[in-house]
Amino acid sequence: MQIEWLHTIQSIRSPVLDLFFRGLNFFDTESFYILLIPAIWFSRGWRVGLRLFMLILLSLLAVQELKQFFSVLRPFHTHPPLALIHVSGFSFPSGGATNSLLLALLFLTYSKMRYKWCIAITYCIFISFSRLYLGVHYPIDILGGWVLGALLWSIGVYLFPLIERQLQRLPILALWCISQIIPLIPFLCRPRTLPWIICMGMMCALFVIKNTITTHHTPLRGFFGTCLAIVLYCIFFPFVSLYPPFSHFLVAFAFGFALVYCETQIFSYYIKKSSSRLHR
């Protein structure tokens, strides 16, 4: 039944649609989140950015574990003509559907834009439908991803604030230790889960610069942080292939630390210079 649905969906295929939906696959890649998270982190503040980062990490972990548990082959494994692209791993649930609904719900929760419903629904539907069109997921994978995305959203909106209030009562050194130990656990289980080590680096940088964090957050700063993330990614990640998994740890940690530390120091310097000019 589901294979028939996929064949029906792909009956509308055309070169233009193929190009469009292949392009949407970018929103289910590591590169997209390397752009998104710094943009949110530096434009909305590190608390909002860190909360988004942790939700994406939880989504990554949950999707990986569920895929391994159910071990459902992708549609193109049994029906090769369905594949417009080839991706690794199992099928259920869809990570793209999970994160598209998660991001859409977060956008609806925190955005004050007038047309936020239109943007959120369009984004979620197009990203989820692209997984079917590209032949990498079954419809049940999309449904499972939506359920998981809704669960993660509820954790972020209702559970995270409770945890943050409890953590605020701890000494700063204890918070730093927690921020280093928790991400290390999944990395030890799966050494290639680099986002967890990026998180360790970012949290270590926050601890180092805790007395110099500026409260100025603007869309321009978010754009600058994203550009800096691209530059640092191009500098650090070519070294990932050296001496794995030790190099994985060092590169990911250095990237996370450098991103937060360099951006904060550069922007703080910019604010001081701007203030000194105004007082002349």
Secondary structure, DSSP 4 states (H G I P E B T S, - for coil): -HHHHHHHHHTT--HHHHHHHHHHGGGGSHHHHHHHHHHHHHHH-HHHHHHHHHHHHHHHHHHHHHHHHH-PPPHHHH-GGG-SS---S--SS-HHHHHHHHHHHHHHHH---TTHHHHHHHHHHHHHHHHHHTTS--HHHHHHHHHHHHHHHHIIIIIHHHHHHHHTTS-HHHHHHHHHHHHHHHHHH-TT-HHHHHHHHHHHHHHHTTTT------HHHHHHHHHHHHHHHHHHGGGTTSSTTHHHHHHHHHHHHHHHHHHHHHHHHHHHHHHHHHT-
